[in-house]
Amino acid sequence: MNMRSLITTTFLLFSLNAITQPANRHSPQTIYPTYNGLVMAGYQGWFRAAGDGSAAQHYAYGNEDHSGIDLWPDVSEYEKTYETPFRLPDGKPARFFSSLDQSTTDLHFKWMQQYGLDGVFMQRFFNETRPSPRKKESTIILQRAMEAASKYRRAIAVMYDLSGLRGKGEDCSSIIEDWKYLVDSIKVTNQAGAKTYLHHRGKPVVVIWGIGFPDRPYDIRDIGLNRLIDFLKHDPVYGNCAVMLGVPTFWRDLNADCVHDSYLHDLIRQADIVLPWTVQRFSPLLHNDMDRYRDVMLADMEWCARNNVDYVPCVYPGFSWHNLSVHEFPDDIKPVGSIPRQGGRFYWQLLSTAIRSGAKMLYVAMFDEVNEGTAIFKASDTPPTGRNVQFIDIDHKPSDTYLWLTGEAGKMLRGEKPLSLNMPERK
């Protein structure tokens, strides 16, 4: 074979191989190539109202004797709101937004840009990976969030929450199919306009949350997690992703709030980032609890460094789960404001402790979670009143206090401002 024939044959073989090899569907371009230096929050997006075009009304609205939320949003800036059964202290009807309205999503991402929250993980619950009206609605919300993220240049990523997975023969296969659907139909990793899908280690981030919690009906060995992680990391078309796992606080010791199964460590070693869920695990009401939070993080970070896994601490502004517990758990009613916000001091303690301990990235629980009173978006200090419901206030602080504190923490995380252990004051 002469040289010209050899070159021609080689070219043809290379071209044939390129044609037969499937192309990866993710865009390599993004404004956010790494999670390092970012403050991201979880975004539920699950609120519905009669009249918003949804298939169902979310339980948050309840009736005059029952509510599924503990923190009331400040709705003064929303384009569309909906009447609820509750009354404000002045007697006017209390109104609420719907996550299904495009104007709601746009406003939320506008706030993120305005206050310096880098972006959000869009929650996609296991039930929404199955064909159902809720899947359609949650997909619409995700599409609108993708558009708003591009418009306001905010980072965005998908977080699969295993809540709803029953086990007993059911596995994570529907997540694999749903991820294909999102990549192909919604173009989540190749959005129109500015590319803002969050990457880490040069790869788009996908989160699987709910691994290792002992109160779940599934066994982590029996639901195909290894196959799911392998698909997300190695599939030639839909893979090459950075996998982030949401696990219990005490995952490292396999104790307390965690299953006693070392298989969890095997799964974490396959991942790129680990997110321990610390909501309710630390409180300003416990003496020196920030020291305990710091010590847990430092030991976690040391384990992760040895195992080549990146670590993201979870912070939250407070916690309250009273109203829902009255209805759902009448024998175990939770107190109002069981983890008090203290006007932002508790939130700042967690933020500053995480940054001081060497955190490179932060996860905030949550942007819009009013059900458990962990939302950081604009909230009301004059919530409704009711016969059998009690809502927390925000300690007579401005409604945007927690958005502002989040932005300040981001600047300190990136070294743009000196770290302050005391909560900063607005000028």
C-alpha positions, 0 to 999 in steps of 0.5 A: 500500500502506497503512502497516499492509499494509507492516508486515505484509508486512515481518514476513511476509518477515522471518519467511519468511527466518528459517524458510528460513535454517538455524540455527547449531548451536553454543551461544553460551554458554560458561564459556570465551569466550577462549583468552587466559589459559588453559593447555590441554593435548593429550589423546590418550585412546587407551589400550586394554586387554583386558577394557575392551570395546574392539575392539583392544588398544593397542600401548602394552601390548606384551609382556615384551620390547617396549613402546610407552611410555617413561613409566609412569603412577602408577595408585594412584588409578584405579578400574579398572586392567589387568594388563600383561606387565611387573613392578614392581621389587618383583616385582608385576605392573605395571598400566595404565589404559584410556582407555575407562573412564569412571572414568579420564576422570573422574579425569583431569578431576578432576586438571585442576580440582584442579591448575589446568589449564584444560582439554584439546584432545581428539585426534581422528585422521584414521582416526577420522573414517572409519566404524570400531570405533575411531571408535565408541570414540574418540567414547565417550571424547569423550562422557565427556570432555564430561561430565567437562569440564562436571562439573569446569568444564574447557575442552574442544575438538576437535583433528583430527590429520591423521595417517592421511591418505594423500593420493593422492586422499584429502582432508579431506572426512571431517573435514567430515562428522565435525564435522557428526556431532559437532555434531549427535549428540554436541552437542560445542558445546552440551553438557548441563550447564555449557557449557565448550566453548572459544571464542576471538574469540567462536567455538568453537575447532576445531583442524587439526593436522599442516599443513606437516610434510615427512614426511607422505604428503600435499601441503597443496595437494591435500587440501582444506584451504582448503575445510575452513577455509572450511567451519569458518569460514563454513558457516551451520549448522556454521561460525562457528568459530575455526580453530587450525592446528598447524604445524611450529616453523619455519613462518615461515621455511618451513625446517628441519622445515617444507615449503618452500611459501608456501601454508602462510602463505596457510592460516595467514592464514585461521586465527584461531590458530597453534600451532607444534609445538616438541616435540623442537626445544629441549633443556636439553642445548643451550647457551642453547637458551632464548634460541633458543626466545625469539627464535623466539617473538618473531619468530613473534608479530611476524608474527602481529600483522601478519597478525591471527593469534593465537599459542599457544606449545607447551611440554613437560616432556621427551621419550623415545621409546626403547622404541617405536624399538627395535621400530619403528626398530631401525636408529635406536634412540633414547636413553632420556630424550633430552630429560631432564626435570631434575626439572621444570626444563626444563618450567619454563624453557619455561613461564617463557620463553613467559610472559616473551616475552608469550604470552597463552595456552599449549599443553602437549604433552601430558596423557597422552602416555606413548608419547613421555614428554611426559605431565604427569599423575601418573607413576611414579618406580618404573616396571617393569623388563624385559629389553629395555625401559627406562622413564624415572623422574621424578627422584625427584619426587612423581608430581603435580609436572608438574600442580602446575607447570602450575597455577603457570604458569597463575597467572603467565600471568594475573598472579595471581602474579609470574612466577618464572624459577626453578622454584617450590618447593612449601611 
